[in-house]
């Protein structure tokens, strides 16, 4: 009569053994990170070594992840190794060219039948684009034995094929960036381009003003170097200033720099685009295709909405005409 329960017990043990094997790896709790953003790395140690307690956990901070700082852990000694990065990276305070490369917690004792978490903070640089995977190799040593969770899949390979994969984090575009792009804004690399518009011109006019808001969400400056639109021979970027009571307009030499985090508004009475050698008159309610050219973001197609002569702002998108 003993046989059936024993067979059931063996079957149950086999199932649970294969299930735990799947979750046995050292893992990072947070599977996604964004470029130019902080990442909270939480290494989860799920088991010891053949029943023996874990006594040391070490994480390697890969190239392109900067400013790593470990969280101390009661009952464990903390050690970090610093070193130079392969190249400088932008940070909140200029650039950084060296920092923490490995973080090691040791001297504690985590029993095989318990789990624990080892935490660090770091910044993901823009060396990683959305879609990339970042690997954080982890060493786990026990009272006897240990694991090296350091295998990285070959290009096109899968971590499923590896026996001791390095914990991985997938890079995704920042949710805030996705949400803060106004509806209808054009994304071009790190730039957000809003409501390009221009004023209608009286018939026979040879020049027209163009306006646009450009926000740089990246960590590198960009430069608006040119503009064009379908009804014009050429476009220039102009500044406006008052000198001795006289309004002066002058082309902006060498392009208009847009610093990281800055919004530059080209608007009536200030910086603006000047379209010269018009071949036709933009009419109110028309849309005119054009391009803005940037040093980094390249050539970006835009559509200029045409507002009335003398308008101070783009027309309401409702299409309703305002009667004054």
Buried (B, 14 or more C-beta within 10 A) or exposed (E): EEEEEEEEEEEEEEEEEEEEEEEBBBBBEEEEBBBBBEBEBBBBBBBBBEEBBBBBBBBBBBEBBBBBEBBEBEEBEBEBEEEEBEEBBBBEEEEBEEBBBBBBBEEBBBEBEEEBBBBBEBBBBBBBEEEBBBBBBBBBBBBEEBBBBBBBBEEEEEBEEBEBBBBBBEBBEBEEBEEEBEEEBBBBBBBBBBBBBBBBBEEEEEEBBBBBBBBBBBBEBBBBBBBBBBBBEEBBBBBBEEEEEEEEEEEBEEBBBBEBEEEBEBBBEEBBBBBEEBEEBBEBEBBBEBBBBBBBBEEBEBBBBBBBEEBEEBBEEEEEEEEE
